[in-house]
């Protein structure tokens, strides 16, 4: 198991672009590996935190493996699309706890439960679980480029003509511009495209080498 997740023993960050992590036992696993993580939690109870399409998608994937999936959402309605909500709410393996937030994750060597707080009544209670998946959105790591490369309203790098940016000779690939797929395999594909575009650009701009 250690060999499988060797590259995923990372810090305690639980937010941000492709740095969005799920706390799963003693491991922190990137959000794009939900399906792999699901196999680790086979026949276990897990919690998904969030109310958007990302949370719905993760919950649905986890139902293939976990015995029970509980979605914890701080509001009394989801922000997800209607079709995703219908899929989730009609799935017998998914439960929803509304108007609640995760105040604390319990466990020493691995996750054993969480402390939930009702945002309306302030009442707290403990819930037993074997894993917590945080799916509350993504923030691209592009702050360093602000004012230098054109970004969109959500902070993603704007793309022009495949992989070009607003700056001549600067190309982009991966999650800093892809707000739809956010997967390792698609990022690798974009990286290949950007490398090819860069090589062609250098071919016609030899003085910049």
Long-range contacts (C-beta under 8 A, 24 or more apart in sequence): 1-40, 4-36, 5-29, 8-33, 14-134, 15-134, 15-136, 15-137, 15-139, 16-138, 16-139, 16-141, 17-138, 17-139, 17-140, 17-141, 17-175, 17-176, 18-138, 18-141, 18-174, 18-175, 18-182, 18-187, 19-141, 20-134, 20-135, 20-138, 21-134, 22-131, 22-132, 22-133, 22-134, 23-105, 23-111, 23-131, 23-132, 23-134, 24-111, 24-131, 24-132, 24-133, 25-109, 25-110, 25-111, 25-130, 25-131, 26-109, 26-110, 31-58, 31-133, 31-134, 31-135, 31-138, 31-182, 32-182, 32-183, 32-184, 34-58, 34-61, 34-62, 34-133, 35-61, 35-64, 37-131, 37-133, 38-62, 38-64, 38-65, 38-66, 39-65, 40-131, 41-65, 41-66, 41-130, 41-131, 42-66, 43-67, 44-129, 44-130, 44-131, 45-69, 45-70, 45-128, 45-129, 45-130, 46-70, 46-129, 46-130, 46-131, 46-132, 46-133, 47-71, 47-72, 47-102, 47-114, 47-127, 47-129, 47-131, 47-132, 47-133, 48-72, 48-133, 48-135, 49-73, 49-102, 49-132, 49-133, 49-134, 49-135, 49-136, 50-134, 50-135, 50-136, 50-137, 51-75, 51-77, 51-78, 51-79, 51-80, 52-78, 52-79, 52-80, 52-135, 52-136, 52-137, 53-80, 53-81, 53-84, 54-135, 54-136, 54-137, 54-138, 55-80, 55-135, 55-136, 56-80, 56-84, 56-85, 56-87, 56-88, 57-84, 57-135, 58-133, 58-135, 59-88, 59-91, 59-94, 60-87, 60-88, 60-91, 60-94, 62-133, 63-91, 63-93, 63-94, 66-93, 66-131, 67-93, 68-93, 68-95, 69-93, 69-94, 69-95, 70-94, 70-95, 70-96, 70-97, 70-127, 70-129, 71-95, 71-96, 71-97, 72-97, 72-100, 72-101, 72-102, 72-114, 72-116, 73-97, 73-98, 73-99, 73-100, 74-99, 74-100, 74-101, 74-119, 75-99, 97-127, 102-132, 105-132, 138-175, 138-179, 138-182, 140-175, 140-176, 140-177, 140-179, 141-175, 141-176, 142-176, 154-179, 162-193, 162-197, 163-190, 163-193, 163-194, 163-197, 164-197, 169-201, 169-205, 169-208, 171-197, 171-198, 171-201
